């Protein structure tokens, strides 16, 4: 006859097996959820200046400040197993010597966009159309509505940014970045599920998952600007995240 310890072990083992089986079914079932992300990404303005791009920079160097427009619909990436999406924009450009040095890629903006049922977090992105509002919320419902990572009346994954400042400046290991050509702004994302594997952005169609349409913008780095550029024009900007910064 089994003692109590053996019975507890059997029950726990059965529960664990069932939990893993259910989690596996949930993780695999997301392939049945149709996805059709789309985005329009355009360069608004770019300036290259000399200075300290970050408050912790130890030297002065050339850096680029990029403003962009983004109109993206990533709402179909959210399903029953989506906890949050980490969206980010990169600037890729060839090196000064492509024959010996590989191309570079730098993140200029990112955002953590949770699902509606995900718990609140200090790093949750707040859409600028809400965070820049001068109206002060009066009730708890108004305060919660003012902390959404998408425009009013929309759903998670909708981004409408106009003249958006970067969160990070672009620098190069050589310290020189002016007058580089064949550069590209690209929208990326990483879907972080409740259970299962992480899923990165793709431009290929897989079953009911359509590849991203749009989300690319080619540009060239302009020549170096002088002291006529005001410091206020080179500030970085975040959403609702706490770590804010500006070039020194």
Buried (B, 14 or more C-beta within 10 A) or exposed (E): EEEEEEEEEEEEEEEEEEEEEEBEEBBEEBEEBEBBBBBBBBBBEBBBBBBBBBEEBEEEBBBBBBBBBBBBBBBBBBBEBBBBBBBBBBBEBBBEEEEEEEEBEBBBBBBBBBBEEBEEEEBBBBBBBBBEEEEEBEEEEEEEEBBBBBBEEBBBBBBBBEEBBBBBBBBBEEEBBBEBEEBBBBBBBBBBBBBBEEBEBBEEEEEEBBEBEBBBBEBEBBEBBEEEBEEEEBBBBBBBBEEEBBBE
